[in-house]
Amino acid sequence: MRKILAFSLVFFFVMMSASTSVAKPAVETSNGPVFGGQHTDVNNQSNQTAKISLLPAVAEDFTATWCTNCVKVEHALDELEVEGLLQKYEFHVNPDLDESGFGSEDITQHLDSRYGAESPPLVAINGTIKKHGSLPESDSLVNDYRNMMQSPLDLGDASSSFIWAPSTDNMGVITWNLDADLSAYPEATLSVNAWIVEQSAEFDGGSNGQGTYFDLIRQITDLGSNPQGTANITLPTPHDGDDLEVHLVYLLNIPPVEDSVPGDSGGEDTETRSVPGFGVMITLVAGFSAALVARRI
């Protein structure tokens, strides 16, 4: 009988640990592009004008300090950022599950509204293409993201002017001017954002073991839909240090198309298919053990 129970326990743990890992391909989103990314330290005055096509790609990285798979994603994005090919923005989602304080409900809402309520890791490049999970479809995540950056934005010879003037310790004035042909997106509405980014912050309690986290989105400020304007920005308190940056980011929002098939979720975009639940596994083990006992009798 002891042998039967021991075998049943081994069978239980093997089944509980079994999973089928599937690399998820990059897919187009139903949104318009996210572009821009001109930035400066919040303590410095800055006046910049740049062609949108010459700015790095915008990489939105949805992550969490408890997400172990996210580490591979962040390292791949860091490699491309060092090459100057993209600007990474790290969005920490689901703050109720994370004691770091890096996330917020606004940040989670940004993920939900643009890319769907999906668990991290999720990376969106220029707002128009996304990849869920940390398993590469090609020979590496770096090449996956490099290929995703090739998706055209169709903005013509667009340019952007960005002016930042700090006024007090926790406030500043931002001025912007977007000159772009948006005719490729006739139904889209423009949303001008100031993203406040903390360059690095420390948190030793993350189960992913990183300790130091980079390019953290601390605050999303909607500046409206006018391609030109000026606004006052109230800055958040840094988690640690004095390394906040203000980034000017443009988003085009395309109205969602209602799903014509009731109940159709459009496919589940998860990295790992779940194994049977705990109750199901107990039932399977119990049945397997009973069968062995019956045979022994």
Protein Blocks (a to p, Z undefined) as FASTA:
>chain_A
ZZmmmmmmmmmmmmmmgccdddddddddfbdcdeejiacdfkbccdddddfklpccdddd
dddfklmklmmmmmmmmmmmmnopaccddddehkllpcnlmacfklmmmmmmmnopaddd
dddehhlaccedjbdfblbfklmmmmmmmpcfklojaddddddddfblmbccdddddddd
fklmmmbccddddddddfbacdfkbcnlnopaghiafbdcdebjbfbdcddddddddfbh
jddccdddddddddddddfbghiaoiaadfbdcdddfklmmmmmmmmmmmmmmmmZZ
